[in-house]
Amino acid sequence: MLVVSVLLIIVVTMQPTKTNSASSALTGGAEQLFGKQKARGFEAVLQRVTVVLGIVFFVLTIALAFLTAK
């Protein structure tokens, strides 16, 4: 659980930021909604690894909660 948590933190911090300015943070990034592009290359790999690690984290959490309840 600890290893998955640390890996998840590292992968999330390695991802590039999507916001360009403070105004996009205030508007919710609505201007990027229609100009959305698919991630390619390293970004796509980071997104997939993040999703997989997130799923593994939640499965481990549920399994540990189930095992400690018994």
C-alpha positions, -999 to +999 in steps of 0.1 A: +000+000+000+028+024+009+047+016-024+016+022-045+009+055-027+044+068-032+044+057-069+010+074-074+023+107-059+054+106-081+034+099-113+009+126-105+036+152-099+054+143-131+024+152-152+025+185-170+000+212-158-030+220-180-037+255-167-018+284-184-028+313-161-047+322-131-077+333-152-082+298-164-083+285-128-110+311-121-131+303-151-127+266-147-107+262-179-138+265-201-117+277-230-099+244-231-131+224-233-135+228-271-098+227-279-092+195-260-066+172-277-057+137-269-025+131-249+003+117-269+036+100-261+049+105-226+017+122-214-004+093-225+018+068-207+016+090-175-022+091-177-025+054-181-001+047-153-020+071-130-053+053-138-038+019-132-021+029-099-053+046-088-073+014-094-047-007-076-047+017-047-085+015-043-086-023-047-058-026-020-077-002+003-109-022+000-091-055+004-072-043+035-104-029+050-122-062+044-094-083+059-090-061+090-127-063+096-126-100+101 
